[in-house]
Amino acid sequence: MNPERRGESYDVIVVGAGPAGSTTAREAASRGLKVLLIDRSLEIGVPDKCGEFIPSLEEMRRLAPKAERLEELFDPPGWCILNRTRRVRFNFPGDVEVSIPLKGVVVERKLYDKYLAVEAARAGAELMPNAKAIAPTSSGVLIKHYGKTIEIQAKVVVAADGTYSPTARRGGLPVPRDPYDYAVGYQHEMADVDQDPATIEMYFGERYAPGAYAWIIPKGRDIANIGVGARTPYMKPGLSVRDYFRRFVERHPKASEMLGKAESTAVKVGFIPVSGPLRRTYGDDIIAVGDAAGQTIPSVGGGVPTALICGRIAGWALAQHLLEGKPLKVYEDEWRRQLGETLENSLKIRRMGDLLLASDRRFNLAVKMGWVDEETIMKGVLCRIDSKIRLIEGTLLRVLRR
């Protein structure tokens, strides 16, 4: 294959125009770098593959207390916001319910992602939709654009192309392949849902969402994202995530009542990294950011908030590298300083959840021990590890050894 070589070269090529990629491109361009942002979609933001909930600035300050200048990131324009929520209700096996206060917004991701890409363009980044990255090269990236194979030169490539990132893998970064490390999310947008628009519902249990959880996220008065997440090793042989979704919608004692008259208006499918960040998110001339770097919150699979934070750090680090001669390692050092503890704690909490929810017997033990209450759930959501959480972890491990 003899690819066509595009004449101009760039300081940075960002592969993927989701929240991580667009924020990286905006920050890097605003610091004077020549940036090209490419995306394989014909239209940036379409199709979206997300529950579309973003925590409020107040909640993010609690979730990521070391992250800086959050007020610049967590203020989406009003025309992107479809709904505002005030609480999350956790629905566990055995009719156990726990509600916690948690403010946030539900955005229309198609609009929000395009807004972020437009902000990158306004900062000086060039945008190229309908451009699929094939592989990094020694001098840039090989892409396919309108049927032509083109090599575009760049000093640094940013892998922001999502879960299982081909760009990160082909660029030599240690992307995990263990099926325990990923959940598949299967979601319908549905209308005529009987719901409280201010309350997000989360459902746990091996019967409906093995290895993850199901959700109802209100997008308005009677419109919601209804989804099931599952991890393949926890699923029963012969059942697909669509089977679990159907079971959840039709048979869950609570959810089925809320969804009895609901009709689907869209279907979305995507993979979610839940194993924590890559061991290393930078190479000689490549960095990974967002889902491509595993920078999601493992306990809940949330990726947009961390993508925004790490994208801004990535843009700063690229400028430090290309303008000041600093090593790309400054990117990893800085995002781990601001978010490392939050993500590490979240991974521990996810693993504890795996142990608790692997069987009804273990979960019933947790209820009897008084572990399933608002205080404990709130600590889990905010990724806080204290003496009580460590006691729960130690007790679980001792029970499993018996």
Secondary structure as GFF3:
##gff-version 3
##sequence-region A 1 402
A	DSSP	beta_strand	4	15	.	.	.	ID=ss1
A	DSSP	alpha_helix	19	30	.	.	.	ID=ss2
A	DSSP	beta_strand	35	38	.	.	.	ID=ss3
A	DSSP	beta_strand	53	55	.	.	.	ID=ss4
A	DSSP	alpha_helix	57	63	.	.	.	ID=ss5
A	DSSP	three_ten_helix	70	72	.	.	.	ID=ss6
A	DSSP	three_ten_helix	78	80	.	.	.	ID=ss7
A	DSSP	beta_strand	81	92	.	.	.	ID=ss8
A	DSSP	three_ten_helix	93	95	.	.	.	ID=ss9
A	DSSP	beta_strand	96	107	.	.	.	ID=ss10
A	DSSP	alpha_helix	109	122	.	.	.	ID=ss11
A	DSSP	beta_strand	126	128	.	.	.	ID=ss12
A	DSSP	beta_strand	131	137	.	.	.	ID=ss13
A	DSSP	beta_strand	140	145	.	.	.	ID=ss14
A	DSSP	beta_strand	148	159	.	.	.	ID=ss15
A	DSSP	alpha_helix	166	170	.	.	.	ID=ss16
A	DSSP	three_ten_helix	179	181	.	.	.	ID=ss17
A	DSSP	beta_strand	182	191	.	.	.	ID=ss18
A	DSSP	beta_strand	199	203	.	.	.	ID=ss19
A	DSSP	beta_strand	214	218	.	.	.	ID=ss20
A	DSSP	beta_strand	223	230	.	.	.	ID=ss21
A	DSSP	three_ten_helix	232	234	.	.	.	ID=ss22
A	DSSP	alpha_helix	241	251	.	.	.	ID=ss23
A	DSSP	alpha_helix	255	258	.	.	.	ID=ss24
A	DSSP	beta_strand	263	273	.	.	.	ID=ss25
A	DSSP	beta_strand	286	288	.	.	.	ID=ss26
A	DSSP	three_ten_helix	290	293	.	.	.	ID=ss27
A	DSSP	alpha_helix	304	324	.	.	.	ID=ss28
A	DSSP	alpha_helix	329	357	.	.	.	ID=ss29
A	DSSP	alpha_helix	360	368	.	.	.	ID=ss30
A	DSSP	alpha_helix	374	381	.	.	.	ID=ss31
A	DSSP	alpha_helix	387	401	.	.	.	ID=ss32
###
